[in-house]
C-alpha cells in the first residue's frame, strides 16, 4: 500500500486509462448516429473499435478469457436489468408463452440442427458440435431493434423478440456451462436426465427468487419514494443486480432472476419512472459499449480471418435451417401466421451473448477449443452485416409492419407523473388511413388529447377540425389508465379510417 510502484498502477497510468476510456466512449456515442444512418447495429462499430485498440491494432494487451467472461457476465446483468425495467408487461403479455417456447424448445432444436451440420459437413467431434450449437443458440434483441427503430412492428412481434431475448440467455448459459464441464471432466459427468432436471430446477429457482426480490424491492422503494430521483434510480437498479447475486449464490439462474426482478420493478408504477428509465438505459448503453469493445480487443484479426469459411458454413445452417426450424416447431402450436414466423426466422440476430459464451469452454479447460471464439466472433460479424440491413425490407415484403405505432416518450416532468399521465408519439406513415382524418374523428378515450402536431418544419397545437396528413408526427397526452385503449384506437383508425369502430367489417 505504501509503495505505488509495487501496486503496478499509479496516477499517471490512471490519467492514461481515463483518457483512453473517455475517448472510446465519445467515439462510441458518435458511432450511434452513423449506425442509425447506415442501418447497421452499433455492436459492429464497437467491435471494430475493440479490434483497432487490441493486440494487432494499437497494441493494448488483453488476452484473458477469464477476465472477459467475468466482465461479460457483469455487462449482461446490467443489460438484462435495463431490458426488464424498460419492458412494459402489456407489450409482451400475449407473447410470453410463444417466447418461452422459443427460449426452450427452440433452443434445443437449434442446438441439434447446428450440431448435426457441424459433425456431418465439417467433421467436428459430436461433443464440440453440440457445444458450438449451444453457444450460438441465444438471440440478441438489442441488435434487432437497433435497425428496426424506424420500422413499426405489431406489438405481438416486437413483444416476442423482447421476451425471447430476455428469457433465452438463462437456459443457454446453463446449457453451455453443462456441456463444457461434461467435455472437460468426463469422469465426473452427470447423466443427461440429471442435467436436464438440474437445469429446470435452477431456472425455476431463479425465476422465483427474481419475482420475490423484484416485488419486495418494489414495495421497499415505494416507501422510499421521497428521496432524490438519482438515488432512487440507483436503488432500483441495485435491486435487479441483487436478484442476480442472490440467485447465483444459491446455485440457481441469476440471469433469469435479474431479468424478472427488473420486469416486476418496471411495471409496479414506481415514482421517478422517467429518471429510472433514463438511468437504466444509460447503464445499459455503457455495458454494451464496454462489452463489445472488450470482445473486439480479445479477438485476433489474423485468427478470425482464418475462420471465415467455417463461419459462413455454420452461419448459413443457422440462418436457413436451424432458426426457421426452431421457429416452426415452437410457434406453430400457437397459431402464429407464416409471415410472422418467416420474419422471426430472419430476425434471429446473434450479438454479444454468443461471443461471451465462447469464452466459457476455455475457462473450463475444455481441450482443443481455442478456435471457437474466433469462429463465433466472425459468424456474428458476417451475418449481422447480412441480416441487419435487410430487416426493414424483409418486414415490409412480408407485410408484418404496423401502419401506425404509438411509442412512449420519456419526459422528465413531475406534474405529468403526479397526474398519472403519459405521453405518446404517433407517426402518420405512408399507407396509414390516419391521413385525411380530422382530430375529432379519432374519438380518443376520455382524457386523451392530441397536444401537438409536427408537420415538415412547423409545429402547432391542433384543434378539433385539424386534418392529419402523411408525415405528421403527433404528441398525445393520455391518462395512464387509458394508454392501451388510446394505442388501440390509433391502430384501428390507421387500418380502417374514420369509420373504425362503426363498420362491422373492421
N, C-alpha and C positions, 0 to 999 in steps of 0.2 A: 504493500500500500504506500510505503514511503518513497519508493523508487519508481518514478514514472516510466523509465526505460524498461524496467523489469516487467511492467504490466503490458508492454507491447503496443500501447496506444496512448498518444499524448494530444495536447491541444492543437498542435499543427496538423496532425492527422485528422482530428475532428473537423477542422476547418475544411480540409480537402473532401472529406466524406459529405459534409453538408453542402459544399459547393457542387459536387457531382450529383448528389441526390436531388437538390433543388432544380438543377438544370434538367435532369431527366424528367422531373415532374412537369416543368414548364413545357418541355418539348412534347410530353405525353398529352398534356391538355390541349396544346395546339394541334396535335395529331387527330383529335376528335373531329375537328372541322374538316380536315382532309378526308377522314373516313366517311363522314356524312355525305360529302360531295361525290366520293368515288363509289359508294355503296358497299365498301368492304368493312368487315368488323374491325374494331380497334385492336383486337388481340394480335393481328398480323403486324401492325405497326409497332406495338410494344415488343413483340418477339424480335422484330428487326433491330430495335434499339438495343435489346439484350445481346444479340449477335454482334452488333457493332462494338459493344463495350467489352465483350468476352475475350477469351484466350487468344483467338485468332483474329480479333479486331484490334481494339486499343490495348489489349493485353492485361486487363484486370483479371486476376486469377480467381476462379470459382469452379471447383470440381468436386464438391462434396454432395453426393446423393442424399446422405443422411440429413444434412442441413437443408437441402432443397425440399425433402419430404416434410420436415418439421415446419418450415416456414410456409410450405404449400398448404399443409393442413390448417395452419393459423389463418391464412388468407381465405381458404374455403369456408371456414367457420364464419368469418365476417361477411362473406358473400352470401351465404345461406341466411344469416340473420337479416341482412338487408333485404333479401328476397322475400322472407316471411313478413317483415314489417311493412313492406310496400305492396303486398298482395292482398287484394280485397277478397274475403271469403265468398261474397256474392258473385265474383267473376270466375271463380274456379269450382263452386259448389257442384254444378252439374257435370263437371269434368273430372271429379276426384276418382270415381270408380274406373273410368277408362284409363286415366293416368296411372293409377295403381296397377292396372293390368299391364300397361306398357312398361312400368318400372320393375315388374317381377317376371311375369310370363314372357313379355317381350324381350327382356334382358337375356333370359335363358335361351330363347330361340336365336337371338343374335349371336350369343357366345357359341352355340352349337354350329351354326352355319359358317361362321368365320373359322372356327377350329377345323372343320372338315375341309374347307377350302385350303387352308394353310398346309394341312397334312397331305392332301391329295395333289395340290398344284406345286407347292414349294418344298414338299417332303420334310416339313418340320416335325419334330417329335410331338406326339399327341399331347403330352402334358404342357409343353411350351405353347402349343397351338391353342389349347384351352385358356392358358394364362393370357395370351395376347387378345383372344376374343373377349375375355372379361375386362381387360384394360380398356378396350375400345367400345364397351357397351354403354357408357354414360354419355348423354347428350348435354348440350350447353345452351340454355335459353338466352343467355346474355349475348352470345354470338348471333342467334337468330334475330332477336329484337333490335340489335344494333343496325341491321339492314332492313328492318320492317317498320321503322318509325313512321314512314310516310305511306305505308300500305295498311289500311284499316282492315283488321281481321274480325270475324264474328267472335263474340265472347266465348263460345264453346271451344273454338280452335285456339285462341290465344290463351284461354284458361288451361287447356290441355297441355300446351307447351310449357306454361309456367309451372303447373303442378308436376308434370313429368320430370322436369329438371330439378325441382325441389325434392322429389321422392327418390329418384333413381341413384343419387350419389351414395346413399347409405348402403343399399344391398350390393352395389358394385364394389365398394370399398371392402366389405366383408368377404365377398367372393374372391377378389384379387388377393387379399391377405391370406385366406384359407388355402388357395391354390399355391401361393408362394411357399407357405410353410409345408404343404404336402410334398412339394418337389425338393425343398431344401433338407427336410428331415423325414424321409420316407419311413424310417423305422418307428417314428413316433406318430405317424399319421393316423387320424381317426377315420372310421368308415364313413362313406358319403352320407348315409342316412343320419348319422350322428351330427355331421357338419350341417346338414340341412335343418335339423331340429334346433341346433345351437343358433343358426342364423335367424330362424323365426323367433326364437326366444330373445335374442339380442335386439332385433328390430321392434318387437312388441314392448320389451322393457324400455328401450329408448323412447318409443312413442309415448308411453305412459308417463315417463319422467318428464319429457318435454312438455306435454299437456299440463301436468300438475305444476311444474315450475312456472310455466307461462301464465297460468290462471292465478296462482298465488302471488307471483311477482306483479301481475297487473293490479290485483287488489291492493298490494302494498304501495305501488306507485300512485294509485288513485288517492290514497291518504296523504301522499307527499306532493300532491299536485301544485301546492302553493309555492314550491321552490322555483328557482330561475329555470327558464326553458333549456339552457345549455346543460345545466347539471341534471335536469330531469331526463334529457335525451341520453346522456351518458349512462344514467341508471338503467334505462330501458334496454340499451344495447348490452350492458353488463349482465342483465338477466338472461339474455339469449346466449351469451358466452358461458354463463354459469350452468345453463342446461346442458351444453356440450360437455363441460368438465365433470359435472355430476354423473352424467350417463356413462362417460368413458371411464370414470373412476371405478364404477361397479361393473365394468366389462359389458356394457350394452352399447347400442349405437348412438354415439354422440352427435353424428351428423343429422339423423332424423330428429333427435331431441332438440337441437338448437333451431332447426327449421320450424318445427311445430310450435315450440315455445314462442318464437318470434311471430308466427302466424296468429297465435292466440292473442298476443300483445297488440299486434297491429289492427285487430278487429274488436278491441274492447272499448273503443271510443275514449281513449285516454286524452288528457289535456295536452296542450302544446304539440298537437299532432303534426303540424307543419314543420316545427323545429325537429321533432324526432325523425320524420321522414327525410328532411334535408341532411341531418347529421348521419343517418344510416346510409344514405346514398353516397355521401362524401367518403365514408369509411369503405363502402363497397368499391368505389372507384379507386381509392388508394390501394386496397387489397388487390384488385385486378391488375393495376399498373405494376405494382411490386412483384406480383406473381409471374406475370408474363415476361417482364424484363429479366427476372431471376432465371426463369426457364430458358430464355434466349442465351443468357450468359453461360448456363450449364452445357448447352449444346455445342458441338464442334462442327462448323460448316463443312469441313472435309469429310467428317463422318456421316453427316446427314445426306450429303450428295451421293454417297455410295449406296444409300438405302432407297433412292428414288424408284428403281424398278420394282422392288418388293412393296414399297408404299403404294404405288399405283395399282398393283395387282390386288393387294388386300383392300385398298380403298374402294375399288370398283366392286368387289364382292360385297363389301359393307353397304355401299350406296345402292346397288342394283338388285341385290338378292337379300342380304341379311336384314336390313332395315325395312324394306317393303314386306317381307315375310313376317317379321315380328309385329308390324302394324296390322297386317291382315289377320293374324292369329289372335292378337289381343283385342282388336276393336270390332271385328265382325259381329261377335255376340251382342254388342251394344247398339247395333244398327247404324253405325257411322257410315254415311254415304261414301261411295268410292272416290268421289272427287276430293273429299276431305282426307281420306286415307292416303291418296296419292300425294297431296300437299304435305301431310305429316311425314311421309316417307322421305321426301326431298328435304324437308326442314330439319332433319335429324343431324344438325351440325355438331361436330366434336370440337371441344375447346380445351380449357386448361386442365380439367379433371383427368382425362386420359394421360396427358403428359406428366402430371404429378404422380399418377398411379404407376407410370412406367418406372419410377424410381423405387417402388416397393420391392420388386424381386431382387434388386441389387442390395438393398439394405437388409434383406432377409437371407443374404448369402446363397441365392439360387445360382448354380453354376451355369456358365455359358450364355448369359442373357444380356451382356453389355450392349449388344446391338439393338435391343428392343427399344430403348429410349430414343435413339436416332430414328428408328422406323416409325414410331408413333408421332414424334415431332414432325417428321417430313409428311406423313399422311395428313395430319391436322392442317398443315400449311397448304398443301396442294389442294385438298378437297374443300377447304374454306374458300380458296380462290375460285374453285369451280362452282360450288353450290351457292355461295352467298350472293354474288352479283345477279344470279338468275332467280333468286327467291321472289322478288316483286313480280317479275314476268310470269313465273310459274303460278303465283297466286291469281293473277289476272286471267291467264289462259284457262285455269281450272274453275274460274268464276267462284272463288271462295271469299272474295273481298266483301266487306260490309259497305253499302252505299254511303251511310253516314255513321260516324263513330264519335260518341261523346267521350271525351277524356277529361280526367281530373286536372285541375290547375292548382298548383301549390302556391298559396298566397299567405304570407306571414301577416295575419290580421286577427288580432284578439277579438274585435267586435264580431266578426264572422263566426269565430269559434264559439264565442259565448252564446250567440244566437242559434247555434246548431245548423248554420248554413254552409253550403258548399258551392264551389264554382266549377262549371263545366265549359269546355271548349268544343264547339261543334263546327265542322268544316262542311260546306256545301260543295261536294266533289262532283266532277263530271258524271252524268248519268243519274244523279240523285234527283228525285222528284220534289225535294225541298225547293228547288229553283222555281220561281214563279208564285210561291205560296206567300201570302201576307202573314204577318206575325200573329194576328188574332186567329187566323185559321189553323195555327198549330194546336190550339186548345190544350195547352200545357196544364199539368196538375196545379191545383190551387197553391199559390205561394211561389211558383217557379216563374221567372221572368227573363226575357232576353234583354240584358242590360246594355250591351254594346255590340255594334257591328263594325267589323274591319273590312273595308272594300277598297281594293287597289291600295293606294297610299293614304286613304282617308279613313277616319274613324268617326262614328256618330252614334248617338242614342236613338234607337228606333221608336216609332210609335206603333199603334195597333195596325195601321194600314201600310207600314213599310213592307215592300215586296223584296223577298230574298232572291239573290242571283248566284249562279255558279261562280265559285271562287270566294264567296263571302265566308268569313270566319266569325262565329257568334260567341259571345261570352254570356253564359247563362248562370244566374244565381238561383239556387234551389234549396229548400229546406232538406236537411239530411234524410228525413223520413220518406221523402218522395223522390229521392235521387234516382232510384231504379225505375220508377214509373216515368220519370222525365226522360231518361235514356231510351226506354222502350217506346215512348211516344215519338221521339225523333226518328228512331229506326222505322217505325210504322209509316210515318209521313214520307220518309225518304223512299220507301218501297212503293207506296200506293198513292202518294199525293194528298191533296187536301181532303179527299173523301175517305181517308184511312179511318176505320172505326165505324163508318156508316155503311160502306159496301159490304155485302155478305161474303164476297169472294176474296177479301184481303185479310 
